[in-house]
């Protein structure tokens, strides 16, 4: 469903030249069926990635998508799939890949782009929220995973609530038990954690300081050996695959 207010905002920002790669929205809100999650975007330091993310936002590409992967103590991943009445989940159409911008560290609460193994510049529409400090691995893997924003601190409670749901075949499910998962009980659309809409709340890059968020620099990528960027074929990179049980194929974005 289109959000009229969002599109009016987008039109006004375009008219004002505020959706260029140099100046993008600072705060967006993921409106999910488990609560809302506000994210402070790092538009000035990762402009290409933010512009890419907002491009999907402005055409409602994230509306009705599901969180398709949840790994406790690691990541909560979404942006790439919808439930259209049957399984496997259907992929969201993607635009051209965006250039990698590994300037910030994958610390707890940050949002970063998922991508294909062995290809640093392959991120499209899938992203993940870091549930722990994953910097030791994700800051150097595959050229480093681009962190382009951070969840506003108070809203991490919503993320943690999602992670407390039953996780079946790596998807967080509502009103669904571990026993049902074991028994392969049918899963309905209302069982998935969905992003109903994404709203742009603030377009002033200066307001980032008001959110109390200071990006942590990725210093590991500078010290990593040249061949470290290809380590994405290892086990941790495999954790960023598309969900096998509901997606029907392995897909790393």
Beta strands, then each sheet from edge to edge (+ up, - down):
strand 1: 27-32
strand 2: 35-41
strand 3: 65-66
strand 4: 69-71
strand 5: 75-78
strand 6: 81-82
strand 7: 90-91
strand 8: 110-113
strand 9: 127-130
strand 10: 147-151
strand 11: 166-168
strand 12: 171-173
strand 13: 194-202
sheet 1: 3+ 13- 1+ 2- 10+ 8- 9+ 5- 4+
sheet 2: 6+ 7-
sheet 3: 11+ 12-
end
